[in-house]
Amino acid sequence: MDLVNFARGPALKAAFIFFFLGVAWRLINVLLLMHRRDLSEPRRSMASSLLGGLKAIGSRSWPHPEFIPRTGAGEALGYSYHIGLFLVILFFAPHVAFFGSFVGLHWPTLPNSVTTIISVITFTLLLAVLFRRVTHRVLRRLSNFDDYFSWFVVTLVIVTGLMATAHVGGPYPTVLGLHILSFDLLLVWFPLGKLMHAFYLFPTRAIDGYLLTRRGAPS
Amino acid sequence: MSTPAAELRASLAPEESAMESEQRLAGAMRGFAREVGALSALRLESCIHCGICAEACHFYVATEDPKYTPILKVEPFKQVFKREASAFAPIYRWLGLKRDISVAELEEWQHLLYESCNMCGRCSLICPMGIDVAALIEQARRGMFEAGLAPKELYEKAARQQRTGQPEETAEPYREKLLAIGRQFGVSIPLDAPQADVMLTVSRTDIEQYPKAVASLARVMAHLEVPCTFRSDGLIAENYGYYAGARDWQRDISRRLIDQAIACQAKVLIVPECGHAYSVLRWQAAELYGAPLPFEVRHITEYIAEALDGGRLKLRPADAGATAFHDPCMLVRKSGVMEAPRKIMRALGIVPNEMTHHVGFDYCCGGGGGVVDIERAAKLRYRAMENKLREIDDTMARTFLTSCSDCRRTFDDAKRHFDWEKTPQSLLELVADHLQEQAR
């Protein structure tokens, strides 16, 4: 079995299984912990608090205006590369063919030239993110192996993808195999590290939004 | 010159100093393990190390020292959770990705958890993941308390309050002081009535430093003609157990008030102008008590605002001139008391000149979370509050009001330290001075 077939065959299958089981286990592990009932008298009704929780899912997507002068640039950088990643993952024609074959669906694609430009921009933004992480006093202080390795696996997928598209770095099947292998690695690392925030994001915003609204406090 | 270890020992109560390293570690683990439930696990798991919470913290904003990043203040406990209780804890341990915490680390974190955090909750509002960082810090303090690392000022006050109901030993008991304040200001102090619709509590800070605020509470309640009473055995509103991180003591201190409110069949328990006292009783007491409270808990500003709404209270306009109002963090961000003080100010004819950051987004006074009580925190506290003082000055206000006696005490201290020209005043006192007699 050659590299590309290994990468998109047994390796991908194993990575997906690990991904799904790992994500499920991390979520279940949290749910298995005890939960104390809030016995205080609520300031807002249950319906209003639930609505507050749902609202927080959206409202926390961007800082409150009071905070924008201090955080806007950092958040914009974070959003930019996330958007780039999603566009390339979801709308690059070979990706649509690849993922579509799993779910039996196909959807419109972006021209290859456009996704290439987006990939280059996203890669540049990821470099900026790394530069910021190592130079910003707070980020440098907070960062650990998870932060750097998560950055590495995401960037590796982008870099190998760009190499495959540009036909550089070796024979195309080999580079494509490396690209898919890097994606396999990302799937395996996903439930182990901070990439899990994709799954924690909405419940955390919703629950703390609910609790703050229940108190009538700003959320 | 004293060493950091000697400084640390000096910052602890004798009972805490006597603890061995193993006891400290075991205590920290026990204290924090008690706190970790599904909610805190979700919060700990969600952090992406974006560092944005630093930008909300006045200690970081003032110093730009990354160690004051709010989420970093719970780092030892995050480590413990990931290493011992998270989904892949064995893998993290095997790969050496999460270290065990050390006593030295816990000792270093004492400064971060107690002296450089007011638990004001501003960081909880900025987190893009929606994590209530301040709630995690409260839980981390509980671990630190069990590790014998609560600052002695908080530990000793909490211990005494748990034992006696008073956080400090005084020449004359607070009950007597309360009655003396009534005599001094010519107001009747309702005390130990066997039955009353409303149970009143008093702030120790008010008794010691702002007796007029105590008299004002009694005066307003007398004006409203509501059957009410203070209770000798449940007088003090503050809860030093909360500040110290002593969960059981916090429960016992709250319990003292709860028992008295039940004993006099109160329908409402009124917390005076004290932010954390309200937050603790309003939102945490029921859980520690183990059942919903059989009475309502209201901050005095809420109670007055409700009386204004119901037409039971009318106020004369106050000649306050340009006025600024400081929203106590524990009342707004932790408790949602945002509209009540503004309603009262409107009734007094006051339109406040709002600070750049106000209502839910205002900066803390710097004294909350017990920080104003901790002697060695003073230098950093002054630095952190400079920004707040600038924002107050920028309003060009002549009158500066607040509705928390600890905030007031912190600003009064700043007045002395910085030779600051403003004098913080109590909104409650202003109300009591402008009660309008109503035609009967």
Chai-1 contact restraints between the chains, C-beta under 6 A:
chainA,res_idxA,chainB,res_idxB,connection_type,confidence,min_distance_angstrom,max_distance_angstrom,comment,restraint_id
A,W25,B,A87,contact,1.0,0.0,6.0,A-B,restraint_1
A,R26,B,A87,contact,1.0,0.0,6.0,A-B,restraint_2
A,N29,B,A87,contact,1.0,0.0,6.0,A-B,restraint_3
A,V30,B,A38,contact,1.0,0.0,6.0,A-B,restraint_4
A,V30,B,A41,contact,1.0,0.0,6.0,A-B,restraint_5
A,V30,B,L42,contact,1.0,0.0,6.0,A-B,restraint_6
A,L33,B,G37,contact,1.0,0.0,6.0,A-B,restraint_7
A,L33,B,A38,contact,1.0,0.0,6.0,A-B,restraint_8
A,L33,B,A41,contact,1.0,0.0,6.0,A-B,restraint_9
A,M34,B,G37,contact,1.0,0.0,6.0,A-B,restraint_10
A,H35,B,G37,contact,1.0,0.0,6.0,A-B,restraint_11
A,H35,B,A38,contact,1.0,0.0,6.0,A-B,restraint_12
A,R36,B,G37,contact,1.0,0.0,6.0,A-B,restraint_13
A,R36,B,E287,contact,1.0,0.0,6.0,A-B,restraint_14
A,L39,B,A286,contact,1.0,0.0,6.0,A-B,restraint_15
A,L39,B,E287,contact,1.0,0.0,6.0,A-B,restraint_16
A,L39,B,P292,contact,1.0,0.0,6.0,A-B,restraint_17
A,S40,B,W283,contact,1.0,0.0,6.0,A-B,restraint_18
A,S40,B,A286,contact,1.0,0.0,6.0,A-B,restraint_19
A,R43,B,G336,contact,1.0,0.0,6.0,A-B,restraint_20
A,A56,B,G130,contact,1.0,0.0,6.0,A-B,restraint_21
A,R60,B,P128,contact,1.0,0.0,6.0,A-B,restraint_22
A,R60,B,G130,contact,1.0,0.0,6.0,A-B,restraint_23
A,E66,B,H357,contact,1.0,0.0,6.0,A-B,restraint_24
A,E66,B,F361,contact,1.0,0.0,6.0,A-B,restraint_25
A,F67,B,I126,contact,1.0,0.0,6.0,A-B,restraint_26
A,R70,B,E55,contact,1.0,0.0,6.0,A-B,restraint_27
A,T71,B,I52,contact,1.0,0.0,6.0,A-B,restraint_28
A,T71,B,E55,contact,1.0,0.0,6.0,A-B,restraint_29
A,R137,B,P66,contact,1.0,0.0,6.0,A-B,restraint_30
A,V138,B,G51,contact,1.0,0.0,6.0,A-B,restraint_31
A,V138,B,A54,contact,1.0,0.0,6.0,A-B,restraint_32
A,V138,B,P66,contact,1.0,0.0,6.0,A-B,restraint_33
A,V138,B,T69,contact,1.0,0.0,6.0,A-B,restraint_34
A,L139,B,G51,contact,1.0,0.0,6.0,A-B,restraint_35
A,R141,B,P66,contact,1.0,0.0,6.0,A-B,restraint_36
A,L142,B,H49,contact,1.0,0.0,6.0,A-B,restraint_37
A,L142,B,G51,contact,1.0,0.0,6.0,A-B,restraint_38
A,F145,B,L97,contact,1.0,0.0,6.0,A-B,restraint_39
A,D147,B,H49,contact,1.0,0.0,6.0,A-B,restraint_40
A,L192,B,F88,contact,1.0,0.0,6.0,A-B,restraint_41
A,K194,B,I48,contact,1.0,0.0,6.0,A-B,restraint_42
A,H197,B,I48,contact,1.0,0.0,6.0,A-B,restraint_43
A,Y200,B,E45,contact,1.0,0.0,6.0,A-B,restraint_44
A,Y200,B,S46,contact,1.0,0.0,6.0,A-B,restraint_45
A,T204,B,L42,contact,1.0,0.0,6.0,A-B,restraint_46
A,T204,B,S46,contact,1.0,0.0,6.0,A-B,restraint_47
A,T204,B,M129,contact,1.0,0.0,6.0,A-B,restraint_48
A,T204,B,G130,contact,1.0,0.0,6.0,A-B,restraint_49
A,T204,B,I131,contact,1.0,0.0,6.0,A-B,restraint_50
A,R205,B,G130,contact,1.0,0.0,6.0,A-B,restraint_51
A,D208,B,G130,contact,1.0,0.0,6.0,A-B,restraint_52
A,D208,B,D132,contact,1.0,0.0,6.0,A-B,restraint_53
A,R215,B,S335,contact,1.0,0.0,6.0,A-B,restraint_54
A,R215,B,G336,contact,1.0,0.0,6.0,A-B,restraint_55
A,G216,B,G336,contact,1.0,0.0,6.0,A-B,restraint_56
A,A217,B,R333,contact,1.0,0.0,6.0,A-B,restraint_57
A,A217,B,G336,contact,1.0,0.0,6.0,A-B,restraint_58
A,P218,B,G360,contact,1.0,0.0,6.0,A-B,restraint_59
